[in-house]
Amino acid sequence: MKRNIFIIFTVVTMVLIFCFSMENSYESSNRSGSVTEFIVKTFINNYEDMSASDRKHLLGQTEHIIRKLAHYSVYTLLGFLASLSVGSRKLISRGSLAVLVFGFVYACSDEFHQYFVKGRSCQFTDVMIDTSGVITGILISVLVFHTYNHFKHKLSSSSP
């Protein structure tokens, strides 16, 4: 039952990634620009006191980083959920390798898809960022599994 839930969440994450990739460059820039502005306003105390040109420069530099972190984060989620779906319990295992290959292939297909969206491009660096996210997701799932088993074992061994 749990496995089916993780499979559903994995598919939902894949659909979310596909929908983000369908956005043309204008829509994508507006979304990332809004997120970037929110983050910068939240963490930079003197943002409102900056000149308009300084704010524009700061937002331009920060937006690139935010976009790449978004790639990394959503693929970390995908790697985590896919790893839980296959029940991967070890970092070096067939299940983890299958999730890694799956994540890499999905990242390639996502970038290929973006090639056909107006104003978007296909970048191998994004595939590498996405794949790094998948690896991180696999690692997190293995750590969660081991932590869960450790505490489960401690609780069962401490009961009379």
Buried (B, 14 or more C-beta within 10 A) or exposed (E): EEEEEBBEBBEEBBEEBEEBBBBEEEBBBEBBBEBBBEBBEEEBEEBEEBEEEEBEEBBEEBBEEBBBBBBBEBBBBBBBBBBBBBEBBEBEBEBBEBBBEBBBEBBBBBBEBBEEBEEBEBEEEBBEBBBBBBBBBBBBBBEEBEEEEEEEEEEEEEEE
